[in-house]
Amino acid sequence: MNDSAALHASTEGHTSTEGHEVPTESLANEGPNGGDILVSVMRDQGVEVAFGVISIHNLPLVQAVDRELRFVPMRHEAAVINAADAYARTTGKIGVALTSTGTGAGNAAGSMLEALTAQSRVLHITGNVNADLIGEHTGAYHEVPRQLAMLQAVSQHALRIETARQAHATLTDAVRLLGTAPHGPVSVDWPIDLQYTANPAEQNKIDDREPTVRTGAQRDLERAAAVLRRAERPLIWAGGGARRVGPALTELAEAWGAGVLTGTNGRGSVPEDHPLVVGNLASDEAVVDLIERADCLLTIGSHLRPSETRNGALPFPDTHVQIDLDADALGRNTPVTVGLQADATVAVPALLALLQDPDEESDQQLATDPNWGRQVAEAAASARSSLREKIGAYAPMCDALRARLPRHAPIVRDVTIPGSSWGNRLLAVHSPTDNVFAAGGGIGQGLAMAVGAAFGRPDAPVLAMVGDGGLAVHLGELGVLAAEQPHVIVVVFNDGGYGVLRNLQAAASDPTHAVDLATPDFATLAQAYGLKHRLVSDPEGFDKALKKALKKDRPSIIEVDVTALDPAPAAMVPPIEVP
């Protein structure tokens, strides 16, 4: 145990070491408990890994997972959630995160907001003080007055296990909620005494209902299909809600002859080497011109956020069909011709079927211009070429990554200039499960996400693109790499501080403030952890280091001296509006 105090005695006779009054050996597991229930639920879901920080308030859960499955001990609760989040994104399963109560649960809150933004299926289980002490304000160790309210604020749903017999049913409810779109993290507050006293043989009956799926009204589907059939120059915008559609989305784009734009969260919904894919390049001038020529837009699971649409200034066509589970999102940022409140995993195949086999009364063929696909490909090529010119020496480094990484290696990008300027746009991804990035814009999450991706996808190396500032947020997670040895290649782009904010200040002719950081010697740091480190300063050196890192089935660090790159990338200055 790493806490200086332990549990208050439960009404069932569970021993306490509050203030070390009782020997810790008295806390030994005396039979099946809540940890065994958690293991059973995880096995039912095909999940073999949980991430966490061990504590006196989750000890039986950690012990059971570590004994029966795989427990990955992270160094910080925020990193626990990030790892479980990436595990979920890269596998399609649920990601299980175990944290302590009080401050431990609070530490997880920021990363829970990331999972919420990304609609990631994270099962966050946090401990709590004994059930009879909750809300009593007795000063019990790790007591938090409104922990459940905090969890509700940062989760799609938050539940509390109220009795020992309720544990299995509550966890089953949580799993069902995780499978019900719109997806998002679910938190379970589990008092420590009920973890120990939950007997798997004495559980309440579970609710085994299947998750509900909103299919959309048939009349709306038919209206939408009629609109799509009339389009001559169609475009699709695939957002995060398109990630789970699968091959039907590619088939729809091909059948309709539509160009495919994406937000960052929708990348890979159609493989980015497909000739109809433009990708996350909507703000490029050539693509803006393409959008202006389009006569119909189909938006799938995207709110067309201002940050991805030039603050709403992109010239979208007047004819707009939108699919979204949130009725309030339909037409919120862009007017709609037909709005479909439906799960895209059902609505897209339904639209595809209607386009391929129209009913007898419509007898209307698709009107798509046969030259439109060529125009889409030309705009995409122009946008990529323009971006390559701006990023200087990063362009051949991007090429090296795509050439050497396996086709379906997970690509994790933290918030850093290379990640935002070209990792999120030019470095092609071919499946949504390969696309992991900080959807909420929080810095410092990349390393922990890479750990989660590596445990979810041990068949492939994982790339982590991080900056020196972001890596400093969770340097302790390097210890996880050293201890667990997943095949993670950490590429640290070192410019000695917060580069994008430095660029913003320079663009405004302001002196620099709070952006130049004391950066560690990463070679010495890597050596301290026993990790392989290589410093590179040009694309050739980067390619050689990457080749060596991929050959070794263990973690390694490639540090890029950004200040030495030639040609130097253009300064990235995001379009921030200052009143």
C-alpha positions in Angstrom: 0.0 0.0 0.0 1.1 3.5 -0.7 -1.4 5.3 1.5 -0.6 6.2 5.1 -4.0 5.2 6.4 -6.5 2.6 5.5 -10.1 1.5 5.8 -12.8 2.3 8.4 -14.4 -0.8 9.8 -17.5 -1.9 7.9 -20.7 -3.0 9.4 -19.9 -6.5 8.2 -16.8 -6.7 10.3 -14.2 -5.7 7.7 -11.0 -4.7 9.4 -9.5 -1.2 9.3 -6.0 0.1 9.5 -7.0 3.7 9.9 -4.0 5.2 11.6 -2.2 1.8 11.3 -4.1 0.6 14.3 -4.5 -2.9 12.9 -1.8 -5.0 11.0 -2.2 -4.7 7.3 -2.2 -8.5 6.9 -5.7 -8.4 8.4 -6.9 -6.9 5.1 -6.0 -10.1 3.2 -8.7 -11.4 0.9 -10.8 -14.0 2.7 -12.9 -15.2 -0.2 -14.7 -14.0 -3.3 -15.5 -10.3 -3.4 -16.3 -7.4 -5.7 -13.0 -7.9 -7.5 -14.2 -11.3 -8.7 -17.4 -9.7 -10.0 -15.5 -7.1 -11.9 -13.3 -9.8 -13.5 -16.4 -11.7 -14.6 -17.9 -8.5 -16.2 -14.6 -7.8 -18.0 -14.4 -11.4 -19.3 -18.0 -11.2 -20.6 -17.0 -8.1 -22.6 -13.8 -9.7 -23.9 -11.6 -7.2 -22.0 -8.4 -8.6 -20.5 -6.7 -5.4 -19.4 -7.5 -2.7 -16.8 -5.4 0.4 -16.1 -5.2 2.0 -12.7 -3.4 3.4 -9.7 -3.6 1.1 -6.7 -5.1 2.5 -3.5 -6.6 1.3 -0.2 -10.0 2.3 -1.7 -9.7 0.0 -4.7 -7.4 -2.8 -3.4 -9.8 -5.8 -3.9 -10.5 -4.7 -7.5 -6.9 -4.3 -8.4 -5.9 -7.5 -6.7 -8.5 -9.6 -8.6 -7.7 -8.1 -12.0 -4.0 -8.5 -11.4 -4.5 -12.1 -10.4 -6.9 -13.2 -13.1 -6.3 -10.8 -16.1 -3.8 -8.0 -16.6 -3.5 -4.9 -14.5 -1.3 -2.0 -15.8 -0.2 0.2 -13.0 -0.1 3.8 -14.2 1.5 6.6 -12.3 -1.3 9.2 -12.3 -5.1 8.9 -12.4 -5.4 11.2 -15.4 -3.1 8.9 -17.3 -5.2 5.9 -16.2 -8.2 7.4 -18.0 -6.1 8.3 -21.1 -4.8 4.8 -21.3 -8.3 3.2 -21.0 -9.6 5.8 -23.5 -7.0 4.8 -26.1 -7.6 1.1 -25.4 -11.3 1.6 -26.2 -10.6 3.7 -29.3 -8.1 1.2 -30.8 -10.0 -2.0 -30.0 -13.7 -1.1 -30.2 -14.1 -2.7 -26.7 -14.6 -0.9 -23.4 -11.6 0.5 -21.6 -11.5 -0.2 -17.9 -10.0 2.4 -15.5 -9.6 2.0 -11.7 -8.9 5.0 -9.5 -9.1 5.8 -5.9 -11.6 8.0 -4.2 -11.4 11.7 -3.4 -8.3 13.4 -4.8 -7.6 10.3 -6.9 -11.0 10.5 -8.6 -10.5 14.3 -9.0 -7.2 13.8 -10.7 -9.0 11.8 -13.4 -11.6 14.5 -14.1 -9.7 16.3 -16.9 -9.1 13.1 -18.8 -12.7 12.1 -18.4 -13.6 15.3 -20.2 -11.3 14.1 -23.0 -13.1 10.8 -23.2 -16.4 12.5 -23.1 -15.5 14.8 -26.0 -14.2 11.8 -28.0 -17.3 9.7 -27.1 -15.0 7.1 -25.9 -16.3 4.0 -24.1 -14.4 4.2 -20.8 -15.7 2.3 -17.7 -14.2 4.4 -14.8 -14.5 2.7 -11.5 -13.6 4.7 -8.5 -13.6 3.8 -4.8 -15.3 5.7 -2.1 -15.3 5.7 1.7 -17.6 3.2 3.5 -21.2 3.4 2.2 -22.6 4.5 5.6 -20.1 7.4 5.8 -20.9 9.0 2.5 -22.4 12.4 3.1 -21.8 12.3 6.8 -18.8 14.7 6.8 -17.0 12.7 9.5 -13.6 13.5 8.1 -13.0 9.9 6.9 -9.8 9.4 5.0 -10.3 10.4 1.3 -13.9 11.5 2.0 -15.3 13.8 -0.7 -18.7 15.5 0.0 -20.0 15.4 -3.6 -18.0 12.9 -5.5 -20.9 11.5 -7.4 -21.9 15.0 -8.5 -18.3 15.5 -9.8 -18.4 12.2 -11.7 -21.8 13.2 -13.2 -20.2 16.4 -14.5 -17.4 14.7 -16.4 -19.2 11.5 -17.5 -21.9 10.5 -19.9 -23.4 8.7 -17.0 -22.4 8.1 -13.3 -23.8 5.4 -11.1 -23.2 4.4 -7.4 -23.3 0.9 -6.0 -25.5 1.3 -3.0 -25.5 -2.2 -1.5 -23.2 -5.3 -1.7 -25.8 -7.2 -3.5 -26.1 -4.5 -6.2 -22.6 -4.7 -7.6 -23.1 -7.0 -10.5 -26.3 -5.3 -11.6 -24.8 -1.8 -11.5 -21.7 -2.9 -13.4 -24.0 -4.5 -16.0 -26.0 -1.3 -16.3 -22.8 0.6 -16.8 -21.8 -1.7 -19.6 -25.2 -1.4 -21.3 -24.9 2.4 -21.1 -21.5 2.2 -22.6 -23.0 0.3 -25.6 -25.8 2.8 -26.0 -25.2 5.7 -28.4 -24.3 8.5 -28.1 -21.4 6.9 -26.5 -19.2 8.3 -23.7 -17.5 7.3 -20.4 -19.5 5.9 -17.6 -18.3 6.2 -14.0 -19.2 3.8 -11.2 -18.7 5.0 -7.6 -18.0 1.8 -5.4 -17.7 2.2 -1.7 -14.7 0.3 -0.3 -16.7 -1.8 2.2 -19.1 -2.9 -0.6 -16.1 -4.0 -2.7 -15.0 -6.4 0.0 -18.5 -7.6 1.0 -20.0 -8.1 -2.5 -20.3 -11.8 -2.7 -20.6 -13.1 -6.3 -23.0 -15.8 -5.2 -25.4 -13.4 -3.6 -26.1 -10.8 -6.3 -29.4 -9.2 -7.4 -30.8 -10.2 -10.7 -29.2 -8.3 -13.6 -31.0 -6.3 -16.3 -29.8 -8.0 -19.5 -31.6 -5.7 -21.9 -29.6 -5.0 -25.1 -28.5 -1.4 -25.8 -31.1 0.5 -27.8 -30.4 1.7 -31.3 -32.1 4.7 -32.8 -32.8 3.7 -36.5 -34.4 6.9 -37.7 -37.8 7.4 -39.3 -38.3 5.5 -42.6 -39.9 8.6 -44.2 -36.9 10.7 -43.3 -34.6 8.1 -44.8 -36.6 8.1 -48.0 -36.6 11.9 -48.2 -32.9 12.0 -47.6 -32.2 9.4 -50.3 -34.3 11.4 -52.8 -32.2 14.5 -52.0 -29.0 12.5 -52.5 -30.1 11.0 -55.8 -30.6 14.5 -57.2 -27.1 15.7 -56.4 -24.5 16.2 -59.1 -21.5 17.2 -57.0 -21.9 15.6 -53.6 -19.7 15.7 -50.5 -19.7 13.7 -47.3 -18.4 15.2 -44.0 -17.6 12.3 -41.6 -17.3 13.2 -38.0 -16.7 11.2 -34.8 -20.2 9.6 -35.2 -19.0 8.0 -38.4 -16.1 6.1 -36.7 -18.2 2.9 -36.1 -20.1 2.8 -39.4 -17.5 0.5 -41.1 -17.3 -0.5 -44.7 -20.8 0.8 -45.5 -19.5 4.4 -45.5 -16.9 3.6 -48.1 -19.5 1.8 -50.2 -21.8 4.8 -49.9 -19.1 7.2 -51.0 -18.4 5.0 -54.0 -22.0 4.4 -54.9 -22.8 8.1 -54.7 -19.5 9.3 -56.2 -19.0 11.7 -53.2 -15.9 13.3 -52.0 -15.2 12.6 -48.3 -14.2 15.4 -45.9 -13.6 14.6 -42.2 -13.1 16.3 -38.9 -10.1 15.1 -36.9 -12.3 12.6 -35.0 -13.7 11.1 -38.2 -10.4 10.4 -39.8 -10.0 6.8 -41.1 -13.8 6.3 -41.4 -12.9 5.9 -45.0 -9.3 4.9 -45.6 -7.3 8.0 -46.4 -5.6 6.5 -49.4 -9.0 6.1 -51.1 -9.2 8.4 -54.2 -12.4 10.0 -53.0 -11.0 11.0 -49.6 -10.0 14.6 -49.0 -9.7 14.2 -45.3 -9.1 16.8 -42.6 -8.1 19.5 -45.0 -11.3 21.5 -45.4 -9.7 24.9 -44.8 -7.2 24.6 -47.6 -8.1 27.0 -50.5 -8.4 24.3 -53.1 -10.8 22.4 -50.9 -12.8 25.5 -50.1 -13.2 26.0 -53.9 -14.3 22.3 -54.1 -16.9 22.9 -51.3 -18.2 26.0 -53.1 -18.8 23.9 -56.3 -20.6 21.1 -54.4 -24.4 21.0 -54.6 -25.1 18.6 -51.7 -23.5 17.8 -48.3 -24.2 14.7 -46.2 -22.9 15.2 -42.7 -22.5 12.1 -40.6 -22.0 12.4 -36.8 -20.4 15.8 -36.9 -21.6 19.2 -35.5 -19.4 21.0 -38.0 -17.5 22.7 -35.2 -16.3 26.2 -35.8 -12.7 25.1 -35.3 -12.9 22.9 -38.4 -15.1 25.0 -40.6 -13.3 28.4 -40.6 -15.6 29.5 -37.8 -18.6 28.6 -39.8 -17.4 30.4 -42.9 -16.9 27.4 -45.2 -19.3 27.8 -48.2 -21.4 24.7 -47.7 -24.1 24.0 -50.3 -27.7 24.9 -49.4 -28.7 21.3 -49.8 -27.7 19.5 -46.6 -28.6 16.1 -45.2 -27.4 15.6 -41.6 -27.4 12.4 -39.5 -26.9 12.8 -35.8 -28.2 11.1 -32.6 -28.7 14.5 -31.0 -31.9 16.1 -32.3 -30.6 19.5 -31.0 -27.5 19.2 -33.2 -29.5 18.9 -36.4 -29.1 22.3 -38.1 -27.4 23.9 -35.1 -24.3 25.2 -37.0 -25.5 24.7 -40.6 -29.1 24.7 -41.9 -30.4 21.3 -43.0 -32.7 20.2 -45.8 -33.3 16.8 -44.2 -32.3 15.9 -40.6 -32.0 12.3 -39.6 -32.0 11.6 -35.8 -30.5 8.2 -36.0 -27.4 6.1 -35.2 -25.1 6.4 -38.2 -24.3 2.6 -38.0 -27.9 2.0 -39.1 -28.7 5.1 -41.1 -25.7 4.9 -43.5 -26.4 1.3 -44.6 -30.1 2.2 -45.0 -29.3 5.1 -47.2 -26.9 3.0 -49.2 -29.6 0.4 -49.8 -32.0 3.0 -51.0 -29.5 4.6 -53.4 -28.5 1.2 -54.8 -32.1 -0.1 -55.1 -34.6 2.7 -55.3 -38.3 1.9 -54.9 -40.4 1.3 -58.0 -42.2 4.6 -57.7 -39.1 6.8 -57.6 -37.4 5.2 -60.6 -34.7 7.9 -60.3 -31.0 7.2 -61.2 -28.1 9.0 -59.4 -27.3 12.3 -61.0 -23.7 12.5 -60.0 -21.4 14.2 -62.5 -18.9 11.6 -63.8 -16.1 14.2 -63.6 -16.7 15.0 -60.0 -14.4 12.3 -58.6 -11.5 13.7 -60.6 -12.2 17.2 -59.2 -12.2 15.8 -55.7 -8.9 14.0 -56.2 -7.3 17.1 -57.7 -8.4 19.3 -54.8 -7.1 16.7 -52.3 -3.8 16.5 -54.1 -3.5 20.3 -54.2 -4.3 20.6 -50.5 -1.7 18.0 -49.5 1.0 19.6 -51.7 0.3 23.0 -50.2 0.6 21.7 -46.7 3.9 19.8 -47.6 5.4 23.1 -48.7 4.6 24.8 -45.4 6.0 22.1 -43.1 9.5 22.0 -44.5 11.7 19.1 -43.2 8.6 17.6 -41.6 7.3 16.5 -45.0 10.0 13.7 -45.6 9.6 12.7 -41.9 5.9 12.3 -42.4 6.7 10.2 -45.5 9.1 8.0 -43.5 6.4 7.4 -40.8 3.8 6.3 -43.4 6.3 4.2 -45.3 7.7 2.3 -42.4 4.8 2.0 -40.0 2.5 -1.0 -40.6 -0.7 0.0 -42.4 -2.8 -0.3 -39.3 -0.4 0.8 -36.6 -2.1 3.1 -34.1 -1.0 6.7 -34.5 -1.3 8.8 -31.3 -0.9 12.6 -31.5 -0.6 14.8 -28.5 -1.3 18.5 -28.8 1.9 19.7 -30.3 2.8 21.6 -33.5 3.7 18.6 -35.6 0.7 16.7 -34.4 -1.7 19.6 -35.1 -0.1 20.9 -38.3 0.5 17.7 -40.2 0.0 14.7 -37.9 -3.8 15.4 -37.8 -4.0 16.0 -41.5 -1.2 14.7 -43.7 -0.1 11.5 -42.0 -2.6 9.2 -43.5 -4.7 6.8 -41.3 -6.6 3.9 -42.7 -9.0 3.0 -40.0 -10.7 4.9 -37.2 -9.2 2.5 -34.7 -5.7 3.7 -35.8 -6.6 7.4 -35.1 -5.9 8.6 -31.5 -5.6 12.2 -30.7 -6.5 14.7 -28.0 -10.1 15.5 -29.1 -10.6 17.9 -26.2 -7.4 19.8 -26.9 -5.7 19.1 -23.6 -1.9 18.9 -23.7 0.1 16.0 -22.2 -2.2 13.0 -22.8 -0.3 11.4 -25.7 2.1 9.2 -23.8 -0.5 7.6 -21.6 -2.8 7.1 -24.7 0.0 5.4 -26.5 0.4 3.0 -23.5 -3.3 2.1 -23.7 -3.2 1.7 -27.5 -0.2 -0.7 -27.1 -2.1 -2.9 -24.7 -5.1 -2.9 -26.9 -3.2 -3.6 -30.0 -0.1 -5.6 -29.1 0.2 -6.9 -32.7 1.5 -3.6 -34.0 4.0 -0.9 -32.9 2.3 2.3 -31.6 3.5 5.8 -32.6 3.3 8.6 -30.1 3.9 12.1 -31.4 4.5 14.4 -28.4 6.1 17.7 -27.7 8.6 18.4 -24.9 6.1 20.5 -23.1 3.4 17.9 -23.3 5.7 15.1 -22.3 6.6 17.0 -19.1 3.0 16.8 -18.0 3.2 13.1 -17.4 6.9 12.2 -17.4 6.2 9.6 -14.8 4.5 7.4 -17.4 7.9 6.8 -18.9 8.2 4.4 -15.9 5.2 2.5 -17.3 7.1 2.1 -20.6 10.2 0.9 -18.6 8.2 -1.5 -16.5 5.7 -3.0 -19.0 7.8 -2.8 -22.1 5.1 -2.2 -24.7 6.2 -1.5 -28.3 5.7 2.3 -28.2 7.9 4.6 -30.3 7.8 8.0 -28.6 8.8 10.8 -31.0 9.5 13.9 -28.9 9.5 17.1 -31.0 11.7 19.4 -28.8 11.6 23.1 -29.4 12.3 24.0 -25.8 8.8 25.1 -24.7 5.2 25.8 -25.9 5.9 26.4 -29.5 2.5 27.3 -30.8 2.0 29.9 -28.0 5.4 31.3 -28.7 4.4 31.7 -32.3 1.1 33.4 -31.3 3.0 36.0 -29.2 5.6 36.6 -31.9 2.8 37.1 -34.5 1.3 39.8 -32.3 4.8 41.4 -31.8 4.5 40.6 -28.1 7.5 39.7 -25.9 7.4 36.0 -25.0 5.8 35.1 -21.7 5.6 31.7 -20.0 6.5 29.7 -23.1 10.2 28.9 -22.7 10.6 25.9 -20.5 13.5 24.3 -18.6 13.6 21.1 -20.7 15.3 18.0 -19.4 18.1 16.2 -21.1 16.0 13.5 -22.7 19.0 11.2 -23.3 19.8 11.2 -19.6 16.2 10.8 -18.7 15.8 7.8 -21.0 19.0 6.3 -19.6 17.6 6.6 -16.1 14.6 4.6 -17.1 16.6 2.1 -19.2 14.9 3.3 -22.4 16.6 3.5 -25.8 17.0 7.1 -27.0 18.2 8.7 -30.2 18.6 12.4 -31.0 18.0 13.4 -34.6 18.2 16.7 -36.4 17.3 15.9 -40.0 14.9 13.7 -42.0 17.6 11.2 -42.9 18.6 10.7 -39.2 14.9 10.4 -38.3 14.3 7.7 -40.9 17.3 5.7 -39.7 16.2 6.0 -36.0 12.6 5.0 -36.9 13.8 1.9 -38.8 15.9 0.8 -35.8 13.0 1.5 -33.4 10.6 -0.6 -35.4 12.9 -3.6 -35.4 13.0 -3.8 -31.6 9.9 -5.1 -29.9 10.2 -2.7 -27.0 9.8 1.0 -26.2 12.1 3.7 -27.5 12.4 7.5 -27.7 13.3 9.5 -30.8 14.0 13.1 -30.0 13.8 15.6 -32.8 15.8 18.8 -32.4 13.2 21.1 -34.0 15.5 24.1 -34.0 18.0 22.3 -36.3 15.5 21.3 -39.0 16.3 22.4 -42.5 14.2 23.6 -44.3 12.6 25.0 -41.2 8.8 24.6 -41.0 6.7 27.7 -41.3 5.5 29.0 -38.0 2.2 27.6 -37.1 -0.2 30.3 -35.8 -3.7 29.0 -35.2 -6.6 31.4 -36.2 -7.4 32.7 -32.7 -10.0 35.5 -32.6 -9.0 38.2 -30.0 -11.9 40.7 -29.2 
